[in-house]
C-alpha cells in the first residue's frame, strides 16, 4: 500500500500535535511544513526530521507529492487556506472550529466538492479512547434510550495569544472548546436535527485580555427529545478538566479523559512543554502520559489517511463542522437575546460568531 504524503500548515501547539500523531501512523509521512514566522518552519522541520520547510504555505501546496494537508492555523485563516489547497487537488484536514462564518464554511465545502477532494473536520473527541468506548455503550444499547449527553472541557485559558483576539478567533471559549462538547454529544446521538439552542455566556476572569466569553453554558435540544449540555471554561485554574456523562433510560456512563491516565502533580514553578505554551502547570495539575493518544489524535489521523486511500468514509466532515458552527452562532444569539433560538435558524450576517452576542 502506498504511503500518503502529508503537508503541515502551521507549527504552533496543534501543528506540533499533528506532527507527533502522524509519527505513529505507518501509512502516512509528513514531508513538508509551513509557517509564516521567519525560520520557524525550518527549525520545526529539523527537530522532527521533516524534509521540506516553507515560510509561505502556497509553496508547500506546490509540492506535487503532497496528497493531504492539515490546517493548524488561526481561525481567520482556515477558509482561504482550505480553498487554495482544494484548488491544487489536496485533501484537507481542518482543525476546529471549521472557520468563522457559515459563508466561509460554504466556500470551503464547495471548493473541496468541486475539486473532488475530502474536507475532513478534526474533532478528536470522536477518537479519544474513553469517549469512543462511551459511544459504543450507547450503540450497544447498554444505556437504553439515551436522552442526555453532558460534556465539558475547562482550563485557565488558551495557549496562543491570538485566541484572546476575537477578531482573529471569532469568539471566546464557546467557539474554542464548546465546539468539542457540541459535536461530541451530536455524534453520540447519531447527528439528529437540531430543535433549539439556549446559552448563557460571561467574561468573569479575563476581561483584561479579551472581549470574548471565558465561561459558557449551551443547551442543544434535538428533534428526538435528546439534549446536549456543553459547559466550557477558560476561567478554571489548576489544569485541564475534560469529562462526559451520558444518561439513558437503562443506565448511564461517565468518562473522565484525564483522571485515571494522569499523575496528580504539584509544582511551584511549573513543568514541561506546557509551560511555554500555556503557562498553566504551576500548582496542582494532572500530568498525563501518552497524552496525544488519550486525546485520540493518532487514531484521528490514521482514520483520515484511510479515508484519503478510499478505505473508509470520514466520520467528521466539513458539513459536520458547518453544523457545529451554526449551533454556536445560535448559542451566541441566544445569549445576546436572553432567549431560546428555535429551528429553522439562519444567523444574521456578521463578520464573526461572537458579534451575535456582543452586538457589534
PyMOL commands that set and color helices and strands:
alter all, ss='L'
color gray80, all
select helices_A, chain A and resi 13-23+40-48+57-61+75-87+102-115+124-126+129-139+161-164+166-169+173-189+272-277+291-294+297-308+318-337+355-358
alter helices_A, ss='H'
color red, helices_A
select strands_A, chain A and resi 4-9+28-34+52-54+68-71+91-95+119-122+146-154+194-202+215-222+227-233+241-248+251-256+262-267+283-288+341-342
alter strands_A, ss='S'
color yellow, strands_A
deselect
rebuild
show_as cartoon
